[in-house]
Amino acid sequence: MNKLLEKCPICANDMVITKLYCGQCGTTLTGQFGSPSSIFSRLSEEQTTFLLTFIQCEGKYNRMEEQLGISYPTLKNRFNDILAAMGFSDSPSQESNALTADDRIEILQKLDRGELKPEEAEFMLRGGGKTVEN
């Protein structure tokens, strides 16, 4: 069965459901019906697949890196895109994202101890976040 379209593919206006059909008994209802929209219906097929992989990997980026073969910064960017598509803020305010000197030292120490991959440390040092969820 096809995914329910919420926007017109021609003019991008909201679609309205006008007909419902029961495949079991053949009953047909016509009228204007509300869309059974959910927050997940806003996601593309690719984003839905990514989210299912995220759940399957228990939200652990290191497992997702192995399964999908993509880097931590790419995973984080795709996840932020999904949050934005679902209507959640995709980036914290600049003030809360700013790293202190101590934060930078801690990141570099974790990199030195092998607790972070170089691309993770780079992402964090560029303001991508203070912690890495694994």
Buried (B, 14 or more C-beta within 10 A) or exposed (E): EEEEEEEEEEEEEEEEEEEEEEEEEEEEEEEEEEEEEEEEBBBEEEBBEBBEBBEEBEEEBBBBBEEBEBBBBBBBBBBBBBEEBBEEEBEEEEEEEEBEEEBBEBBBEBBEEEEBBEEBBBBBBEEBBBEBEB
